[in-house]
Amino acid sequence: MAKSAKPGEERNGWHSNPTSPNLYDSIKFRYCCPAYLGSCYPGHYSPSQYMSMSQFDEKMGLYLEAVEELDLDVHPELLAAVAKSLGPSIYNDDASLVSSSDPEELDRVRENFLIGKLGLADSPDLDDAIDDVIDQLGSGNSRKYRAVFYTLLTQHFRKEDVFLGAAVLEEEE
């Protein structure tokens, strides 16, 4: 049976007392341990489990923050699925954003995403939907995240099943 740590004694990389002299470990525990109750249970949480977020989680945090700030109605699971489908491009600062002032960029969105990925027929409705999404995100907003942009387009055309699958959507209804 493991001996419990005394206040200030380290066990498994965590200090048992959040007010220990080692301020870094105290802060690390307080903000990384999801079940912080004012004391640490040595050996209960592994430091690697809560020490850092993945890059994808950081990006999702940015996207969800933007969605909340703009008061958009976006399904988080759909947003995550769209972001995953974009692959490593979400980590590139330039590729992760949509430039609504660049007509060539908007043509690529129409051709590669709406027609290519969602399987829609080329029509003026596609351009209207792109314009609607630009309005929702704000035409002056320079941080139009591609994942959020594509998610709004996917919802506009009710093509969630492309990313989530029909079974997932039926369960939610």
Summary of the structure (lengths in Angstrom):
residues: 173
radius of gyration: 22.1
end to end distance: 48.6
largest distance: 70.3
contacts: 436
relative contact order: 0.11
helix: 55%
strand: 3%
